[in-house]
Amino acid sequence: MKRYKPNTKAVITGITFMIVGITCWCIEALIGKSWFFLLPTGLFLICVGGLTLTVTAFLTLRKNDLKMRERVKKKRETEKKNI
């Protein structure tokens, strides 16, 4: 059975958003209060990256589930024909 893999571009995008978000947090922690806007921006980017990875995982899971259901359905039909 062919198994679907997560979309590589979506995974890379999600990880990139998370890395940029963590970088914003580190810059804000090192420089201080003059760059306060980086704290919520970094948090937002981390959340968007995590959401992107979660959606990608669910889509891949759904595709694999549909393929497996189709395979089980075909197997049951062949069993009914043999009986």
N, CA, C and O atoms as a CHARMM CRD file, in Angstrom:
* protein
*
  332
    1    1 MET  N      0.83400  -1.17800   0.00000 PROA 1      0.00000
    2    1 MET  CA     0.00000   0.00000   0.00000 PROA 1      0.00000
    3    1 MET  C      0.88400   1.24700   0.00000 PROA 1      0.00000
    4    1 MET  O      1.88200   1.33100   0.71500 PROA 1      0.00000
    5    2 LYS  N      0.48600   2.19700  -0.81500 PROA 2      0.00000
    6    2 LYS  CA     1.22200   3.45800  -0.85800 PROA 2      0.00000
    7    2 LYS  C      0.83500   4.30100   0.34700 PROA 2      0.00000
    8    2 LYS  O     -0.34800   4.53000   0.59800 PROA 2      0.00000
    9    3 ARG  N      1.82200   4.75500   1.08400 PROA 3      0.00000
   10    3 ARG  CA     1.56400   5.61700   2.23600 PROA 3      0.00000
   11    3 ARG  C      1.89400   7.04800   1.85200 PROA 3      0.00000
   12    3 ARG  O      2.92500   7.32700   1.23900 PROA 3      0.00000
   13    4 TYR  N      1.00600   7.93600   2.22200 PROA 4      0.00000
   14    4 TYR  CA     1.23800   9.34400   1.95500 PROA 4      0.00000
   15    4 TYR  C      2.20100   9.91400   2.98300 PROA 4      0.00000
   16    4 TYR  O      2.16300   9.55600   4.16000 PROA 4      0.00000
   17    5 LYS  N      3.05800  10.80200   2.52000 PROA 5      0.00000
   18    5 LYS  CA     4.00500  11.48000   3.40600 PROA 5      0.00000
   19    5 LYS  C      3.56500  12.92900   3.55700 PROA 5      0.00000
   20    5 LYS  O      2.89100  13.46600   2.67800 PROA 5      0.00000
   21    6 PRO  N      3.93500  13.56200   4.65300 PROA 6      0.00000
   22    6 PRO  CA     3.57900  14.98000   4.80800 PROA 6      0.00000
   23    6 PRO  C      4.20900  15.83800   3.71500 PROA 6      0.00000
   24    6 PRO  O      5.29400  15.53900   3.21700 PROA 6      0.00000
   25    7 ASN  N      3.52000  16.89200   3.35800 PROA 7      0.00000
   26    7 ASN  CA     4.01300  17.82100   2.36100 PROA 7      0.00000
   27    7 ASN  C      5.29200  18.48200   2.89300 PROA 7      0.00000
   28    7 ASN  O      5.26900  19.15800   3.92200 PROA 7      0.00000
   29    8 THR  N      6.38800  18.27900   2.18900 PROA 8      0.00000
   30    8 THR  CA     7.68800  18.77400   2.64000 PROA 8      0.00000
   31    8 THR  C      7.71300  20.29500   2.74000 PROA 8      0.00000
   32    8 THR  O      8.29600  20.85100   3.67100 PROA 8      0.00000
   33    9 LYS  N      7.08900  20.95900   1.79300 PROA 9      0.00000
   34    9 LYS  CA     7.08600  22.42000   1.79700 PROA 9      0.00000
   35    9 LYS  C      6.34200  22.95400   3.02900 PROA 9      0.00000
   36    9 LYS  O      6.77200  23.93600   3.63400 PROA 9      0.00000
   37   10 ALA  N      5.23100  22.31200   3.39900 PROA 10     0.00000
   38   10 ALA  CA     4.47200  22.75200   4.57500 PROA 10     0.00000
   39   10 ALA  C      5.26000  22.50500   5.86100 PROA 10     0.00000
   40   10 ALA  O      5.22700  23.32800   6.77600 PROA 10     0.00000
   41   11 VAL  N      5.96000  21.39100   5.93300 PROA 11     0.00000
   42   11 VAL  CA     6.76100  21.08900   7.12200 PROA 11     0.00000
   43   11 VAL  C      7.90400  22.09400   7.26200 PROA 11     0.00000
   44   11 VAL  O      8.16300  22.60100   8.35300 PROA 11     0.00000
   45   12 ILE  N      8.57700  22.37300   6.16100 PROA 12     0.00000
   46   12 ILE  CA     9.68200  23.33700   6.20300 PROA 12     0.00000
   47   12 ILE  C      9.16000  24.72400   6.57500 PROA 12     0.00000
   48   12 ILE  O      9.80600  25.44400   7.33600 PROA 12     0.00000
   49   13 THR  N      7.99700  25.10200   6.04500 PROA 13     0.00000
   50   13 THR  CA     7.40800  26.39900   6.38100 PROA 13     0.00000
   51   13 THR  C      7.08800  26.47900   7.86700 PROA 13     0.00000
   52   13 THR  O      7.38400  27.48700   8.50900 PROA 13     0.00000
   53   14 GLY  N      6.48500  25.42700   8.42300 PROA 14     0.00000
   54   14 GLY  CA     6.15300  25.41000   9.84700 PROA 14     0.00000
   55   14 GLY  C      7.37800  25.50800  10.73500 PROA 14     0.00000
   56   14 GLY  O      7.39500  26.26600  11.70500 PROA 14     0.00000
   57   15 ILE  N      8.39400  24.74400  10.40300 PROA 15     0.00000
   58   15 ILE  CA     9.62600  24.77300  11.19500 PROA 15     0.00000
   59   15 ILE  C     10.30700  26.13900  11.07400 PROA 15     0.00000
   60   15 ILE  O     10.85900  26.64800  12.05000 PROA 15     0.00000
   61   16 THR  N     10.26800  26.72600   9.88400 PROA 16     0.00000
   62   16 THR  CA    10.86600  28.04800   9.68700 PROA 16     0.00000
   63   16 THR  C     10.15500  29.10300  10.52600 PROA 16     0.00000
   64   16 THR  O     10.80700  29.92800  11.16500 PROA 16     0.00000
   65   17 PHE  N      8.81600  29.08200  10.52900 PROA 17     0.00000
   66   17 PHE  CA     8.07000  30.01800  11.36600 PROA 17     0.00000
   67   17 PHE  C      8.46700  29.86900  12.83400 PROA 17     0.00000
   68   17 PHE  O      8.64600  30.86500  13.53500 PROA 17     0.00000
   69   18 MET  N      8.60100  28.64100  13.29200 PROA 18     0.00000
   70   18 MET  CA     8.95200  28.41700  14.69200 PROA 18     0.00000
   71   18 MET  C     10.36600  28.91500  14.99700 PROA 18     0.00000
   72   18 MET  O     10.59800  29.50500  16.05200 PROA 18     0.00000
   73   19 ILE  N     11.30000  28.68400  14.09300 PROA 19     0.00000
   74   19 ILE  CA    12.68000  29.14200  14.31000 PROA 19     0.00000
   75   19 ILE  C     12.74500  30.66400  14.32100 PROA 19     0.00000
   76   19 ILE  O     13.44200  31.25100  15.14900 PROA 19     0.00000
   77   20 VAL  N     12.01900  31.30800  13.40300 PROA 20     0.00000
   78   20 VAL  CA    12.00000  32.77200  13.37700 PROA 20     0.00000
   79   20 VAL  C     11.36300  33.31300  14.66300 PROA 20     0.00000
   80   20 VAL  O     11.82200  34.31800  15.20600 PROA 20     0.00000
   81   21 GLY  N     10.31800  32.65400  15.14500 PROA 21     0.00000
   82   21 GLY  CA     9.68200  33.07100  16.39600 PROA 21     0.00000
   83   21 GLY  C     10.61800  32.95600  17.58400 PROA 21     0.00000
   84   21 GLY  O     10.67400  33.85600  18.42200 PROA 21     0.00000
   85   22 ILE  N     11.34900  31.86100  17.66300 PROA 22     0.00000
   86   22 ILE  CA    12.30900  31.68000  18.75800 PROA 22     0.00000
   87   22 ILE  C     13.43000  32.71500  18.65200 PROA 22     0.00000
   88   22 ILE  O     13.89900  33.23900  19.66200 PROA 22     0.00000
   89   23 THR  N     13.85100  33.00200  17.42300 PROA 23     0.00000
   90   23 THR  CA    14.87300  34.02500  17.21300 PROA 23     0.00000
   91   23 THR  C     14.38400  35.39800  17.68800 PROA 23     0.00000
   92   23 THR  O     15.14400  36.14900  18.30000 PROA 23     0.00000
   93   24 CYS  N     13.12600  35.72400  17.40800 PROA 24     0.00000
   94   24 CYS  CA    12.56000  36.99700  17.88700 PROA 24     0.00000
   95   24 CYS  C     12.58400  37.05900  19.40700 PROA 24     0.00000
   96   24 CYS  O     12.91400  38.09500  19.98600 PROA 24     0.00000
   97   25 TRP  N     12.23600  35.96000  20.04900 PROA 25     0.00000
   98   25 TRP  CA    12.26300  35.92800  21.51400 PROA 25     0.00000
   99   25 TRP  C     13.67300  36.12900  22.04200 PROA 25     0.00000
  100   25 TRP  O     13.87500  36.86100  23.01100 PROA 25     0.00000
  101   26 CYS  N     14.65100  35.48400  21.41300 PROA 26     0.00000
  102   26 CYS  CA    16.03800  35.61400  21.87200 PROA 26     0.00000
  103   26 CYS  C     16.55000  37.03300  21.68700 PROA 26     0.00000
  104   26 CYS  O     17.23000  37.56400  22.56400 PROA 26     0.00000
  105   27 ILE  N     16.23500  37.64600  20.56800 PROA 27     0.00000
  106   27 ILE  CA    16.65700  39.03500  20.33200 PROA 27     0.00000
  107   27 ILE  C     16.04300  39.94900  21.37800 PROA 27     0.00000
  108   27 ILE  O     16.72000  40.82500  21.91500 PROA 27     0.00000
  109   28 GLU  N     14.75200  39.74600  21.67100 PROA 28     0.00000
  110   28 GLU  CA    14.07600  40.57900  22.66700 PROA 28     0.00000
  111   28 GLU  C     14.67600  40.36400  24.05200 PROA 28     0.00000
  112   28 GLU  O     14.79100  41.31100  24.83100 PROA 28     0.00000
  113   29 ALA  N     15.05400  39.13700  24.36300 PROA 29     0.00000
  114   29 ALA  CA    15.63500  38.86100  25.67500 PROA 29     0.00000
  115   29 ALA  C     17.02500  39.47300  25.81900 PROA 29     0.00000
  116   29 ALA  O     17.39400  39.92300  26.90300 PROA 29     0.00000
  117   30 LEU  N     17.78800  39.49200  24.74700 PROA 30     0.00000
  118   30 LEU  CA    19.14400  40.02100  24.81300 PROA 30     0.00000
  119   30 LEU  C     19.19000  41.54600  24.75300 PROA 30     0.00000
  120   30 LEU  O     19.97500  42.16800  25.46800 PROA 30     0.00000
  121   31 ILE  N     18.37000  42.14500  23.92100 PROA 31     0.00000
  122   31 ILE  CA    18.43100  43.59800  23.73200 PROA 31     0.00000
  123   31 ILE  C     17.62700  44.33300  24.78800 PROA 31     0.00000
  124   31 ILE  O     18.08600  45.34600  25.31700 PROA 31     0.00000
  125   32 GLY  N     16.44800  43.85000  25.10100 PROA 32     0.00000
  126   32 GLY  CA    15.70000  44.48200  26.18000 PROA 32     0.00000
  127   32 GLY  C     14.41100  45.14100  25.75400 PROA 32     0.00000
  128   32 GLY  O     13.77900  44.75400  24.77200 PROA 32     0.00000
  129   33 LYS  N     14.04300  46.14000  26.51700 PROA 33     0.00000
  130   33 LYS  CA    12.71500  46.71700  26.41200 PROA 33     0.00000
  131   33 LYS  C     12.48800  47.55900  25.15900 PROA 33     0.00000
  132   33 LYS  O     11.33500  47.78800  24.79300 PROA 33     0.00000
  133   34 SER  N     13.50400  48.01200  24.50900 PROA 34     0.00000
  134   34 SER  CA    13.29900  48.84300  23.31500 PROA 34     0.00000
  135   34 SER  C     12.73100  48.02300  22.15000 PROA 34     0.00000
  136   34 SER  O     12.15600  48.59200  21.22200 PROA 34     0.00000
  137   35 TRP  N     12.88200  46.73500  22.18600 PROA 35     0.00000
  138   35 TRP  CA    12.38400  45.84900  21.13900 PROA 35     0.00000
  139   35 TRP  C     11.24000  44.97800  21.66000 PROA 35     0.00000
  140   35 TRP  O     11.16400  43.79700  21.32200 PROA 35     0.00000
  141   36 PHE  N     10.35800  45.54100  22.46800 PROA 36     0.00000
  142   36 PHE  CA     9.30300  44.76700  23.12100 PROA 36     0.00000
  143   36 PHE  C      8.34300  44.11200  22.12500 PROA 36     0.00000
  144   36 PHE  O      7.77800  43.05900  22.41800 PROA 36     0.00000
  145   37 PHE  N      8.15200  44.72600  20.95100 PROA 37     0.00000
  146   37 PHE  CA     7.21300  44.17200  19.97600 PROA 37     0.00000
  147   37 PHE  C      7.62300  42.79100  19.47200 PROA 37     0.00000
  148   37 PHE  O      6.80300  42.07000  18.90400 PROA 37     0.00000
  149   38 LEU  N      8.89500  42.41800  19.67800 PROA 38     0.00000
  150   38 LEU  CA     9.35300  41.10000  19.22800 PROA 38     0.00000
  151   38 LEU  C      8.78500  39.96400  20.07300 PROA 38     0.00000
  152   38 LEU  O      8.68800  38.83300  19.59600 PROA 38     0.00000
  153   39 LEU  N      8.41100  40.24400  21.30700 PROA 39     0.00000
  154   39 LEU  CA     7.85800  39.19700  22.17000 PROA 39     0.00000
  155   39 LEU  C      6.52700  38.67000  21.63700 PROA 39     0.00000
  156   39 LEU  O      6.41100  37.46200  21.43200 PROA 39     0.00000
  157   40 PRO  N      5.51600  39.51100  21.40100 PROA 40     0.00000
  158   40 PRO  CA     4.27400  38.97800  20.84400 PROA 40     0.00000
  159   40 PRO  C      4.42200  38.48800  19.40000 PROA 40     0.00000
  160   40 PRO  O      3.74500  37.54800  18.98300 PROA 40     0.00000
  161   41 THR  N      5.30500  39.12800  18.64900 PROA 41     0.00000
  162   41 THR  CA     5.54200  38.67900  17.27300 PROA 41     0.00000
  163   41 THR  C      6.13700  37.27700  17.26600 PROA 41     0.00000
  164   41 THR  O      5.72000  36.42500  16.48200 PROA 41     0.00000
  165   42 GLY  N      7.10000  37.04100  18.12900 PROA 42     0.00000
  166   42 GLY  CA     7.70700  35.71400  18.22400 PROA 42     0.00000
  167   42 GLY  C      6.71600  34.66100  18.66600 PROA 42     0.00000
  168   42 GLY  O      6.70100  33.55100  18.13400 PROA 42     0.00000
  169   43 LEU  N      5.88800  35.00200  19.63700 PROA 43     0.00000
  170   43 LEU  CA     4.86600  34.06200  20.09800 PROA 43     0.00000
  171   43 LEU  C      3.88400  33.73500  18.98000 PROA 43     0.00000
  172   43 LEU  O      3.50100  32.58000  18.79900 PROA 43     0.00000
  173   44 PHE  N      3.48200  34.75000  18.23600 PROA 44     0.00000
  174   44 PHE  CA     2.57100  34.54100  17.11300 PROA 44     0.00000
  175   44 PHE  C      3.19800  33.62700  16.06100 PROA 44     0.00000
  176   44 PHE  O      2.53600  32.72400  15.55200 PROA 44     0.00000
  177   45 LEU  N      4.46000  33.85500  15.73800 PROA 45     0.00000
  178   45 LEU  CA     5.13400  33.02700  14.73300 PROA 45     0.00000
  179   45 LEU  C      5.28900  31.58300  15.20000 PROA 45     0.00000
  180   45 LEU  O      5.14700  30.65600  14.40200 PROA 45     0.00000
  181   46 ILE  N      5.57500  31.38500  16.47400 PROA 46     0.00000
  182   46 ILE  CA     5.67600  30.02200  17.01200 PROA 46     0.00000
  183   46 ILE  C      4.32600  29.31900  16.90600 PROA 46     0.00000
  184   46 ILE  O      4.25900  28.14800  16.53200 PROA 46     0.00000
  185   47 CYS  N      3.25200  30.03400  17.23600 PROA 47     0.00000
  186   47 CYS  CA     1.90900  29.44600  17.14700 PROA 47     0.00000
  187   47 CYS  C      1.52800  29.11300  15.70800 PROA 47     0.00000
  188   47 CYS  O      0.95200  28.05700  15.44700 PROA 47     0.00000
  189   48 VAL  N      1.84300  30.00300  14.78100 PROA 48     0.00000
  190   48 VAL  CA     1.53100  29.75100  13.36700 PROA 48     0.00000
  191   48 VAL  C      2.31900  28.54900  12.85400 PROA 48     0.00000
  192   48 VAL  O      1.78100  27.72200  12.11800 PROA 48     0.00000
  193   49 GLY  N      3.58300  28.44900  13.23700 PROA 49     0.00000
  194   49 GLY  CA     4.39000  27.30100  12.82500 PROA 49     0.00000
  195   49 GLY  C      3.85200  25.99500  13.37800 PROA 49     0.00000
  196   49 GLY  O      3.79300  24.99200  12.66800 PROA 49     0.00000
  197   50 GLY  N      3.45900  26.00600  14.64200 PROA 50     0.00000
  198   50 GLY  CA     2.88400  24.79800  15.23600 PROA 50     0.00000
  199   50 GLY  C      1.56400  24.42800  14.59300 PROA 50     0.00000
  200   50 GLY  O      1.28300  23.24900  14.38000 PROA 50     0.00000
  201   51 LEU  N      0.75200  25.42700  14.28200 PROA 51     0.00000
  202   51 LEU  CA    -0.52300  25.16900  13.62000 PROA 51     0.00000
  203   51 LEU  C     -0.30900  24.60400  12.22200 PROA 51     0.00000
  204   51 LEU  O     -1.03600  23.70700  11.79500 PROA 51     0.00000
  205   52 THR  N      0.67400  25.11800  11.51700 PROA 52     0.00000
  206   52 THR  CA     0.98800  24.60600  10.18500 PROA 52     0.00000
  207   52 THR  C      1.40200  23.13700  10.25200 PROA 52     0.00000
  208   52 THR  O      0.96000  22.32800   9.43600 PROA 52     0.00000
  209   53 LEU  N      2.24000  22.79600  11.21200 PROA 53     0.00000
  210   53 LEU  CA     2.66800  21.40400  11.35200 PROA 53     0.00000
  211   53 LEU  C      1.50600  20.49400  11.75400 PROA 53     0.00000
  212   53 LEU  O      1.40700  19.36000  11.28500 PROA 53     0.00000
  213   54 THR  N      0.62900  20.99700  12.62400 PROA 54     0.00000
  214   54 THR  CA    -0.52000  20.20100  13.05700 PROA 54     0.00000
  215   54 THR  C     -1.47400  19.93500  11.90500 PROA 54     0.00000
  216   54 THR  O     -1.93800  18.80800  11.73200 PROA 54     0.00000
  217   55 VAL  N     -1.76800  20.95000  11.12400 PROA 55     0.00000
  218   55 VAL  CA    -2.67600  20.77200   9.98200 PROA 55     0.00000
  219   55 VAL  C     -2.07100  19.81400   8.97000 PROA 55     0.00000
  220   55 VAL  O     -2.77700  18.96900   8.41900 PROA 55     0.00000
  221   56 THR  N     -0.78400  19.93500   8.72100 PROA 56     0.00000
  222   56 THR  CA    -0.11000  19.02500   7.79200 PROA 56     0.00000
  223   56 THR  C     -0.18600  17.58600   8.28500 PROA 56     0.00000
  224   56 THR  O     -0.42400  16.66800   7.50000 PROA 56     0.00000
  225   57 ALA  N      0.01600  17.38800   9.57800 PROA 57     0.00000
  226   57 ALA  CA    -0.05700  16.03700  10.13500 PROA 57     0.00000
  227   57 ALA  C     -1.47300  15.46900  10.01600 PROA 57     0.00000
  228   57 ALA  O     -1.63900  14.29700   9.67800 PROA 57     0.00000
  229   58 PHE  N     -2.48700  16.28000  10.28800 PROA 58     0.00000
  230   58 PHE  CA    -3.85800  15.79400  10.18600 PROA 58     0.00000
  231   58 PHE  C     -4.24700  15.47300   8.74700 PROA 58     0.00000
  232   58 PHE  O     -4.94500  14.49000   8.49600 PROA 58     0.00000
  233   59 LEU  N     -3.80000  16.29600   7.80200 PROA 59     0.00000
  234   59 LEU  CA    -4.10000  16.00200   6.40500 PROA 59     0.00000
  235   59 LEU  C     -3.45700  14.69300   5.95400 PROA 59     0.00000
  236   59 LEU  O     -4.08400  13.89600   5.25600 PROA 59     0.00000
  237   60 THR  N     -2.22600  14.47900   6.34900 PROA 60     0.00000
  238   60 THR  CA    -1.53700  13.23700   6.00100 PROA 60     0.00000
  239   60 THR  C     -2.23200  12.04300   6.65600 PROA 60     0.00000
  240   60 THR  O     -2.41600  11.00400   6.02400 PROA 60     0.00000
  241   61 LEU  N     -2.61000  12.19400   7.91100 PROA 61     0.00000
  242   61 LEU  CA    -3.31600  11.12500   8.61200 PROA 61     0.00000
  243   61 LEU  C     -4.63500  10.79800   7.92600 PROA 61     0.00000
  244   61 LEU  O     -4.98400   9.62600   7.78100 PROA 61     0.00000
  245   62 ARG  N     -5.36200  11.81300   7.50900 PROA 62     0.00000
  246   62 ARG  CA    -6.64700  11.61100   6.83800 PROA 62     0.00000
  247   62 ARG  C     -6.46800  10.89300   5.50200 PROA 62     0.00000
  248   62 ARG  O     -7.23600   9.98600   5.18000 PROA 62     0.00000
  249   63 LYS  N     -5.46000  11.29000   4.72200 PROA 63     0.00000
  250   63 LYS  CA    -5.21100  10.63400   3.43800 PROA 63     0.00000
  251   63 LYS  C     -4.86600   9.16200   3.63800 PROA 63     0.00000
  252   63 LYS  O     -5.36500   8.29800   2.91800 PROA 63     0.00000
  253   64 ASN  N     -4.00600   8.88100   4.62500 PROA 64     0.00000
  254   64 ASN  CA    -3.64700   7.49300   4.89400 PROA 64     0.00000
  255   64 ASN  C     -4.84800   6.68800   5.38800 PROA 64     0.00000
  256   64 ASN  O     -4.99600   5.51500   5.04500 PROA 64     0.00000
  257   65 ASP  N     -5.70100   7.31900   6.19000 PROA 65     0.00000
  258   65 ASP  CA    -6.88900   6.64000   6.69300 PROA 65     0.00000
  259   65 ASP  C     -7.85700   6.29800   5.55900 PROA 65     0.00000
  260   65 ASP  O     -8.40300   5.19500   5.51900 PROA 65     0.00000
  261   66 LEU  N     -8.06600   7.22800   4.65100 PROA 66     0.00000
  262   66 LEU  CA    -8.95600   6.96400   3.51800 PROA 66     0.00000
  263   66 LEU  C     -8.41800   5.84700   2.63500 PROA 66     0.00000
  264   66 LEU  O     -9.17500   5.00300   2.15600 PROA 66     0.00000
  265   67 LYS  N     -7.11700   5.84700   2.42600 PROA 67     0.00000
  266   67 LYS  CA    -6.50500   4.79300   1.60700 PROA 67     0.00000
  267   67 LYS  C     -6.64500   3.42700   2.27600 PROA 67     0.00000
  268   67 LYS  O     -6.90500   2.42300   1.61300 PROA 67     0.00000
  269   68 MET  N     -6.46900   3.40200   3.60200 PROA 68     0.00000
  270   68 MET  CA    -6.59500   2.13500   4.32800 PROA 68     0.00000
  271   68 MET  C     -8.04200   1.65100   4.31400 PROA 68     0.00000
  272   68 MET  O     -8.28800   0.45600   4.15000 PROA 68     0.00000
  273   69 ARG  N     -9.00200   2.55900   4.48200 PROA 69     0.00000
  274   69 ARG  CA   -10.41500   2.16300   4.42700 PROA 69     0.00000
  275   69 ARG  C    -10.77300   1.58000   3.07000 PROA 69     0.00000
  276   69 ARG  O    -11.50700   0.59600   2.98300 PROA 69     0.00000
  277   70 GLU  N    -10.25300   2.18900   2.01300 PROA 70     0.00000
  278   70 GLU  CA   -10.50100   1.68400   0.67000 PROA 70     0.00000
  279   70 GLU  C     -9.94300   0.27600   0.51400 PROA 70     0.00000
  280   70 GLU  O    -10.58100  -0.59000  -0.08500 PROA 70     0.00000
  281   71 ARG  N     -8.77000   0.05700   1.04700 PROA 71     0.00000
  282   71 ARG  CA    -8.14300  -1.26500   0.95600 PROA 71     0.00000
  283   71 ARG  C     -8.92700  -2.30900   1.75300 PROA 71     0.00000
  284   71 ARG  O     -9.11000  -3.43400   1.28700 PROA 71     0.00000
  285   72 VAL  N     -9.38700  -1.94500   2.94200 PROA 72     0.00000
  286   72 VAL  CA   -10.17500  -2.86900   3.76200 PROA 72     0.00000
  287   72 VAL  C    -11.50300  -3.17700   3.07800 PROA 72     0.00000
  288   72 VAL  O    -11.96800  -4.31700   3.10400 PROA 72     0.00000
  289   73 LYS  N    -12.10900  -2.17200   2.47000 PROA 73     0.00000
  290   73 LYS  CA   -13.38300  -2.35800   1.77500 PROA 73     0.00000
  291   73 LYS  C    -13.21000  -3.33400   0.61200 PROA 73     0.00000
  292   73 LYS  O    -14.05000  -4.21200   0.41400 PROA 73     0.00000
  293   74 LYS  N    -12.13700  -3.19200  -0.15300 PROA 74     0.00000
  294   74 LYS  CA   -11.87400  -4.11300  -1.26400 PROA 74     0.00000
  295   74 LYS  C    -11.64400  -5.53500  -0.75700 PROA 74     0.00000
  296   74 LYS  O    -12.08900  -6.50600  -1.37000 PROA 74     0.00000
  297   75 LYS  N    -10.94600  -5.64000   0.36400 PROA 75     0.00000
  298   75 LYS  CA   -10.66700  -6.95800   0.92300 PROA 75     0.00000
  299   75 LYS  C    -11.96100  -7.63300   1.37400 PROA 75     0.00000
  300   75 LYS  O    -12.14000  -8.83200   1.16200 PROA 75     0.00000
  301   76 ARG  N    -12.86000  -6.87300   1.99300 PROA 76     0.00000
  302   76 ARG  CA   -14.14900  -7.43200   2.42100 PROA 76     0.00000
  303   76 ARG  C    -14.99300  -7.85400   1.22300 PROA 76     0.00000
  304   76 ARG  O    -15.66400  -8.88500   1.27000 PROA 76     0.00000
  305   77 GLU  N    -14.96400  -7.07000   0.15800 PROA 77     0.00000
  306   77 GLU  CA   -15.71700  -7.42600  -1.03800 PROA 77     0.00000
  307   77 GLU  C    -15.20000  -8.72700  -1.65000 PROA 77     0.00000
  308   77 GLU  O    -15.99300  -9.56000  -2.08900 PROA 77     0.00000
  309   78 THR  N    -13.87300  -8.90800  -1.68200 PROA 78     0.00000
  310   78 THR  CA   -13.32500 -10.14800  -2.23300 PROA 78     0.00000
  311   78 THR  C    -13.65300 -11.32700  -1.33000 PROA 78     0.00000
  312   78 THR  O    -13.85700 -12.43700  -1.82200 PROA 78     0.00000
  313   79 GLU  N    -13.70900 -11.11300  -0.02100 PROA 79     0.00000
  314   79 GLU  CA   -14.08900 -12.18900   0.89600 PROA 79     0.00000
  315   79 GLU  C    -15.54700 -12.59700   0.69800 PROA 79     0.00000
  316   79 GLU  O    -15.87500 -13.78200   0.75700 PROA 79     0.00000
  317   80 LYS  N    -16.42300 -11.61400   0.46200 PROA 80     0.00000
  318   80 LYS  CA   -17.82700 -11.91300   0.21300 PROA 80     0.00000
  319   80 LYS  C    -18.00500 -12.67300  -1.09700 PROA 80     0.00000
  320   80 LYS  O    -18.85200 -13.56200  -1.18200 PROA 80     0.00000
  321   81 LYS  N    -17.21700 -12.33700  -2.12000 PROA 81     0.00000
  322   81 LYS  CA   -17.30900 -13.03300  -3.39500 PROA 81     0.00000
  323   81 LYS  C    -16.82900 -14.46600  -3.26500 PROA 81     0.00000
  324   81 LYS  O    -17.36300 -15.35000  -3.93500 PROA 81     0.00000
  325   82 ASN  N    -15.85100 -14.71800  -2.43600 PROA 82     0.00000
  326   82 ASN  CA   -15.29600 -16.06600  -2.26500 PROA 82     0.00000
  327   82 ASN  C    -16.23300 -16.96800  -1.48900 PROA 82     0.00000
  328   82 ASN  O    -16.15900 -18.19000  -1.61500 PROA 82     0.00000
  329   83 ILE  N    -17.11400 -16.38800  -0.68900 PROA 83     0.00000
  330   83 ILE  CA   -18.02000 -17.20900   0.13800 PROA 83     0.00000
  331   83 ILE  C    -19.24300 -17.58400  -0.60800 PROA 83     0.00000
  332   83 ILE  O    -20.11000 -18.27000  -0.06800 PROA 83     0.00000
